[in-house]
Amino acid sequence: MKESVLLLGIHCHQPEGNFSQVFSEAFEGCYRPLLEALWRHPSVKVALHYSGPLLEWLEEHQPLYLDKIREIQDRGQAEILGGGFYEPILPSLPPEDARNQVSLFSEYLEKAFSRSPQGIWLTERVWAPCLASLLPRAGIHYTILDDIHFLSAGLCEGDLHGYFLTEGEGKPLALFPIRKTLRYSIPFAPAEKVLEVLKKEHDEKGPKVLTYADDGEKFGLWPGTHLWVYEKGWLETFLSLLEKNSGWLRTMTFSECCDTFPPTGRVYIPTASYEEMMT
């Protein structure tokens, strides 16, 4: 492994029953320009998650947008993440209901995009040990958690690269640790600064697989972010820098990472969520 790898996950969600105007404003201010920017940079690979209610709205009101998602997926730039269809906190449901939520969404995605999801976005990253067996039984191979989940299991911050295997009832599940520093800096710190941080880690600690995953609404819907991300060019700059620095940093999908690299280790994570939720 000569290059560092950056895994990018983007989660987009609007709740069931939200006002149509809110869906429209989110689409125009965030979802549409985000996908258009990714389209202009085909070498930057990402994982995209759209919740069930949002996909149903897009299917009815913006079907060409779904076509664009399919095209980005089919050219190998993106993989689509599953989850619970209506974005439930999975451990709060009876196990059969939780598994049915995941299976329902996987079936929907297979019909919409001709591929079953390999990984899921875990709502509010609420993890409980029961998911280690429940998710594989629903056909899921990986999910994405926060660094605090892994720290709660006794790992050190320096361990948080690549992916870890857990298991329940003998069924393996890959877990990717989100770096909090990346979650806080993307897209809020200058794009050049984000690349400097990644380069410093690459130079000082050697090539690593690092994960960023967070809400897509940060890219245009949060207050002030549309001006910063699009009008002032943060996203265009960031994606261009990823392309220009491909000699030491490349992007992958999460499934591609699992197929390319062995796990960093094994872990058994207690019930946890991201730091702000735990507070």
C-alpha positions as CSV (number, residue, x, y, z in Angstrom):
1,M,0.0,0.0,0.0
2,K,1.8,3.1,-1.2
3,E,-1.1,5.6,-1.3
4,S,-3.4,6.7,1.5
5,V,-7.1,6.1,0.8
6,L,-9.9,8.4,1.7
7,L,-13.4,6.9,1.9
8,L,-16.2,9.4,1.5
9,G,-19.8,8.7,2.6
10,I,-22.7,11.2,2.2
11,H,-26.0,10.7,3.9
12,C,-29.1,12.6,2.7
13,H,-32.4,12.4,4.5
14,Q,-35.8,14.1,4.7
15,P,-38.4,12.5,7.1
16,E,-41.6,10.9,6.0
17,G,-44.4,13.5,5.9
18,N,-42.1,16.6,5.6
19,F,-43.6,19.5,3.6
20,S,-43.0,19.3,-0.1
21,Q,-41.6,22.8,-0.1
22,V,-38.8,21.6,2.3
23,F,-38.0,18.7,0.0
24,S,-37.8,21.2,-3.0
25,E,-35.6,23.6,-1.1
26,A,-33.3,20.9,0.0
27,F,-33.1,19.5,-3.5
28,E,-32.3,22.9,-5.2
29,G,-30.0,24.1,-2.4
30,C,-28.1,20.9,-1.7
31,Y,-28.8,17.6,-3.4
32,R,-28.8,18.8,-7.0
33,P,-25.6,20.9,-6.9
34,L,-23.9,18.2,-4.8
35,L,-24.5,15.5,-7.4
36,E,-23.6,17.8,-10.3
37,A,-20.3,18.6,-8.6
38,L,-19.5,14.9,-8.2
39,W,-20.5,14.3,-11.9
40,R,-17.8,16.8,-13.0
41,H,-15.1,14.8,-11.1
42,P,-15.6,11.2,-12.1
43,S,-12.4,9.9,-10.5
44,V,-13.6,10.9,-7.0
45,K,-15.4,7.9,-5.6
46,V,-18.1,8.1,-2.9
47,A,-20.8,6.2,-1.1
48,L,-24.2,7.8,-1.3
49,H,-27.2,7.3,1.0
50,Y,-30.6,8.6,0.3
51,S,-33.3,7.6,2.8
52,G,-36.5,5.9,1.7
53,P,-38.8,8.9,2.0
54,L,-36.4,11.1,0.1
55,L,-36.0,8.6,-2.7
56,E,-39.8,8.3,-3.0
57,W,-40.0,12.1,-3.3
58,L,-37.2,12.1,-5.9
59,E,-38.9,9.3,-7.9
60,E,-42.1,11.3,-8.1
61,H,-40.8,14.9,-8.5
62,Q,-37.2,14.6,-9.9
63,P,-36.9,11.3,-11.8
64,L,-34.0,12.7,-13.9
65,Y,-32.0,13.0,-10.7
66,L,-32.4,9.3,-10.1
67,D,-31.1,8.7,-13.6
68,K,-28.0,10.7,-12.8
69,I,-27.4,8.7,-9.6
70,R,-27.7,5.5,-11.7
71,E,-25.2,6.9,-14.2
72,I,-22.7,7.8,-11.5
73,Q,-23.1,4.3,-10.0
74,D,-22.8,2.5,-13.2
75,R,-19.6,4.3,-14.2
76,G,-18.0,3.0,-10.9
77,Q,-17.9,6.3,-9.1
78,A,-20.4,5.6,-6.4
79,E,-22.0,2.9,-4.5
80,I,-25.5,3.3,-2.9
81,L,-25.9,2.6,0.8
82,G,-29.0,0.9,2.3
83,G,-30.4,1.2,5.8
84,G,-33.8,1.2,7.4
85,F,-36.3,2.3,4.8
86,Y,-38.0,5.0,7.0
87,E,-34.7,5.8,8.8
88,P,-35.6,4.1,12.1
89,I,-33.3,3.7,15.1
90,L,-32.8,0.0,14.4
91,P,-32.0,-1.2,17.9
92,S,-35.2,0.4,19.2
93,L,-37.3,-2.0,17.0
94,P,-38.1,-5.6,17.6
95,P,-35.4,-7.6,15.7
96,E,-37.8,-8.9,13.0
97,D,-39.1,-5.4,12.3
98,A,-35.5,-4.0,12.2
99,R,-34.4,-6.7,9.7
100,N,-37.6,-6.1,7.6
101,Q,-36.8,-2.4,7.4
102,V,-33.4,-3.1,6.1
103,S,-34.6,-5.8,3.7
104,L,-37.4,-3.6,2.4
105,F,-34.9,-0.9,1.6
106,S,-32.5,-3.3,-0.1
107,E,-35.3,-4.6,-2.3
108,Y,-36.3,-1.0,-3.2
109,L,-32.7,-0.1,-4.1
110,E,-32.2,-3.3,-6.1
111,K,-35.3,-2.4,-8.2
112,A,-34.3,1.3,-8.5
113,F,-30.6,0.9,-9.2
114,S,-30.2,-2.8,-10.2
115,R,-27.9,-3.5,-7.3
116,S,-28.4,-4.6,-3.8
117,P,-26.5,-2.5,-1.2
118,Q,-23.5,-4.1,0.5
119,G,-23.5,-1.6,3.3
120,I,-25.9,0.6,5.3
121,W,-26.1,4.0,6.8
122,L,-27.0,3.4,10.4
123,T,-29.5,6.0,11.6
124,E,-27.9,8.4,14.0
125,R,-25.1,5.8,14.1
126,V,-26.9,4.2,17.0
127,W,-25.2,0.8,17.5
128,A,-26.1,-2.1,19.7
129,P,-24.5,-5.5,19.8
130,C,-27.6,-7.2,18.5
131,L,-26.9,-5.6,15.1
132,A,-23.8,-7.7,14.6
133,S,-25.9,-10.7,13.8
134,L,-29.1,-8.9,12.6
135,L,-27.4,-7.0,9.7
136,P,-25.6,-9.9,8.1
137,R,-28.9,-11.9,8.2
138,A,-30.4,-9.0,6.2
139,G,-27.6,-9.4,3.6
140,I,-25.5,-6.5,4.8
141,H,-21.7,-6.7,4.8
142,Y,-20.6,-3.4,6.5
143,T,-21.7,-0.3,8.2
144,I,-20.1,3.0,9.2
145,L,-19.7,4.2,12.9
146,D,-18.0,7.0,14.7
147,D,-14.5,7.0,16.3
148,I,-16.1,7.1,19.7
149,H,-17.7,3.7,19.1
150,F,-14.3,2.2,18.7
151,L,-12.7,4.2,21.6
152,S,-15.5,2.9,23.8
153,A,-14.4,-0.6,22.9
154,G,-10.9,0.1,24.2
155,L,-9.1,1.0,21.0
156,C,-6.7,4.0,20.7
157,E,-7.1,6.9,18.3
158,G,-4.0,5.7,16.4
159,D,-5.8,2.4,15.7
160,L,-8.7,4.0,13.8
161,H,-7.9,3.4,10.2
162,G,-9.1,0.8,7.6
163,Y,-12.0,-1.3,8.9
164,F,-12.6,-3.8,11.7
165,L,-14.5,-7.0,11.8
166,T,-17.1,-7.8,14.4
167,E,-19.4,-10.8,14.4
168,G,-22.6,-12.1,15.9
169,E,-23.6,-15.7,15.9
170,G,-20.5,-16.4,13.7
171,K,-21.6,-14.0,11.0
172,P,-19.0,-11.3,10.1
173,L,-19.7,-7.6,9.7
174,A,-17.2,-4.9,8.7
175,L,-17.2,-1.7,10.6
176,F,-15.5,1.5,9.4
177,P,-14.5,4.2,11.9
178,I,-15.4,7.8,11.0
179,R,-12.6,10.3,11.9
180,K,-14.1,13.1,14.0
181,T,-11.4,15.5,12.8
182,L,-12.6,15.0,9.2
183,R,-16.3,15.1,10.2
184,Y,-15.7,18.5,11.8
185,S,-13.5,20.0,9.0
186,I,-15.4,18.9,5.9
187,P,-16.8,21.1,4.5
188,F,-16.1,23.8,7.1
189,A,-12.3,24.2,7.0
190,P,-10.7,25.5,3.8
191,A,-10.3,22.7,1.3
192,E,-6.5,23.2,1.2
193,K,-6.3,22.8,5.0
194,V,-8.2,19.5,4.8
195,L,-5.6,18.2,2.3
196,E,-2.7,19.5,4.4
197,V,-4.0,17.5,7.4
198,L,-4.4,14.3,5.3
199,K,-0.9,14.8,3.8
200,K,0.7,15.4,7.2
201,E,-0.8,12.1,8.5
202,H,0.3,10.3,5.3
203,D,3.9,11.6,5.7
204,E,4.2,11.0,9.4
205,K,2.2,7.8,9.9
206,G,2.4,6.2,6.5
207,P,-0.3,5.3,4.1
208,K,-3.7,4.7,5.8
209,V,-7.3,4.2,4.9
210,L,-9.3,7.0,6.5
211,T,-13.1,7.4,6.6
212,Y,-15.3,10.5,6.3
213,A,-19.0,10.1,6.5
214,D,-21.7,12.6,7.5
215,D,-24.9,14.4,6.6
216,G,-25.2,15.6,3.0
217,E,-27.2,18.6,4.2
218,K,-23.9,20.1,5.4
219,F,-23.2,20.7,1.7
220,G,-25.7,23.5,1.1
221,L,-28.6,23.2,3.5
222,W,-27.1,24.1,6.8
223,P,-27.1,27.9,7.5
224,G,-24.5,29.6,5.4
225,T,-23.2,26.5,3.7
226,H,-24.7,27.0,0.3
227,L,-22.7,30.3,-0.1
228,W,-19.5,28.6,1.2
229,V,-19.7,25.2,-0.5
230,Y,-21.0,26.4,-3.9
231,E,-20.8,30.1,-4.5
232,K,-17.4,30.5,-2.9
233,G,-16.3,27.2,-4.5
234,W,-15.3,25.0,-1.5
235,L,-16.6,21.7,-3.0
236,E,-15.2,22.4,-6.5
237,T,-11.8,23.1,-4.9
238,F,-11.9,20.1,-2.6
239,L,-12.8,17.7,-5.4
240,S,-10.2,19.2,-7.7
241,L,-7.5,18.9,-5.0
242,L,-8.4,15.2,-4.5
243,E,-7.8,14.7,-8.2
244,K,-4.5,16.6,-8.3
245,N,-3.2,14.7,-5.3
246,S,-4.0,11.3,-6.6
247,G,-0.3,10.4,-6.6
248,W,-0.4,9.9,-2.8
249,L,-4.2,9.9,-2.0
250,R,-6.9,8.0,-3.7
251,T,-10.6,7.6,-3.1
252,M,-12.5,4.2,-3.0
253,T,-15.9,3.0,-2.3
254,F,-16.3,1.1,1.0
255,S,-17.0,-2.2,-0.8
256,E,-13.9,-1.7,-2.9
257,C,-11.9,-1.2,0.3
258,C,-13.2,-4.5,1.8
259,D,-12.2,-6.3,-1.4
260,T,-8.8,-4.7,-1.6
261,F,-7.4,-4.7,2.0
262,P,-7.6,-7.0,5.0
263,P,-9.3,-5.8,8.2
264,T,-7.3,-3.8,10.7
265,G,-8.4,-6.0,13.5
266,R,-11.4,-7.5,15.3
267,V,-13.6,-5.5,17.7
268,Y,-16.7,-5.9,19.8
269,I,-18.5,-2.5,20.3
270,P,-20.8,-1.7,23.2
271,T,-24.0,0.2,22.7
272,A,-23.1,3.7,21.5
273,S,-23.8,6.6,19.1
274,Y,-21.8,9.6,18.0
275,E,-20.4,12.0,20.6
276,E,-23.1,14.7,20.4
277,M,-25.9,12.1,20.6
278,M,-24.2,10.4,23.6
279,T,-24.2,13.8,25.4
